[in-house]
Amino acid sequence: MGVVVRSGETFVSELERCRRMLVACAGVQRRKDGKEFKNLKPRPIDDADEKVVCVTSGVSFLGSAIVNELSLHGYFVRVIVDNPEDVNKLEETTSGRHNVTVVVADLTDVNSLVEAFNGCRGVFHTSSSIDPSGVSGYTKVMSEVEMRTTENVMEACARTETVRNCVLTSSLLACIWRDQAGESESIGSSRIVDHACWSSLQLCQDKKLWFALGKLKSEKVAWKIAQESGLKLATICSALITGPNFHRRSSTATIAYLKGAREMYTNGLLATVDVTKLAKAHVCVYEGMKENSSSRYICFDRVISTANEASMLATEIGVPVGSIVQTTPPINSPEEFQEYKKIDPELRTTSLFRQPPRTLRRSSPFRF
């Protein structure tokens, strides 16, 4: 059972909005049969009702940014947390905001999620499972947990009559880990990475890229449920998230993403995105779903292509340069890199010249 934390005045106003929503949606049901679902004609809804949305893991770095962006755009945001203790963490975020409320729901219980989503028109699923005890901060077990959590969220969206749209935060890692040996080089398509690219499940397993595997399997199951239920879905394949003090708040997520970073850097696929820009992209995609069909997007604002950029990124996220790129001579910290640069301005990485870099193609409608 979800526990809603809100003021009395907000509770009354939200009850009224929910009542109008249920009246507007009367007679509309989600069904597994695609043809039956497409034949249903929902009644017109008020703009105010359209502005009620839900954000999972709203206490996370990205979740908080999305909540803030939605609030600025006039949305009524229901923030979902799965731990009652996280309610206190959100007091500062929700303080003084009449359009932000907090709901405690169990992400492993579909019925709990249905109750939490009820009355919302859209859902933003941003959460991912992190295991601090894992070597990379993310284990094989966590990839399964993340997939099951996404499956629960999507099932709950499909069962909740008021929910029409869902935006899922995926990862660029679900696009870039491809087995090039099985692709045609003759037309050059394998050198381009865009929204149509999917990582290889087997390759992720072989390389033990559990974070990539979790995102890949989560996105696959989300699209399957969306197609079966008629739910409109958009997925955003995000690059490595950066921003003020991000690595201090989400160090395990950063480390998990960077597993295989040297290979990504070599292939020109180590990209980053500022958390604020990513949050804006989520809102932009959601609003575009009113006119557009379900879509998949790649979101990034910077590609790390030089040793100097690698050094700056390492400093920004608090990891050794050596975890991102193999330098000549070997360098283990940003400070060592800067010292060597004073001696040898032409210092470069040996891995950059092993093969031509690939090209990342950002999906519209992003404008950075």
C-alpha angles and dihedrals in degrees: 000000000000119000114215118210112198144121121272093247093050091047092056094046092048091049088056092050091049091050091053090048094052091049091049091049096045112143095015115122134172115238134182090230105092095202094051091048094050090052092058114102112204117208120250115279132211119254090237091058091049089059096065110102140160130225122198119215090015090168092066124096094256094035091055091049092051092048090051093049093048091048091052089052092055099257123148101234126202108197115208122208126173096208122063089213089065090066089076091052090058096049091094092047095049097037110120094002111116090185098058123077133169127231127188111215136163110243090201092057116072092195091054090052092048089055091048094047095045110119094020122115096200139025128207110201108197106149126115130180118249125189109200091195093059120103091241094026090258129070137194089258090055091055089059092046091052092050092050091048091052089047090054093049092049093047089050091050090051092050096045108089096206096052114095105158137036129191114199123197106223127163140252084237087073087065110036108052098086131151101243093190089071095049131085114252093183096086095034094236092129090065091063123077114194141143091292093061122099128191119241113258091208093048092052090050094047093050092042091236093160097168090053090045092051093051092045095051092043093054092046093053091045093055091047093054093043092054093047096047102036092241113152109239135186123184126200115205100206128200121225106311116236134175142120109333092342095143090052091055098035106021094142092054090051093049091047092052091049094057100119091017094141091058091046090051092049091053095045092248103114100111134164137199131199112244093232092053090047091052090050089050091055092054092044092052093046093052090047090057090075090074103017131067125241112307145178122223139190114216126194138128103194138034117204103228107151136053090243091054089048090053092050091048091050090053092046096052097032103243132124115269088233091067090062104036139009106237132195109258098026112261124191104186141030089246092057090049093055091048092052091047090059089057098038115023089184093060108144142167121265092214095061094075102047094093139349113282119251124239123245114209115202116219120236139267090055117105112183 
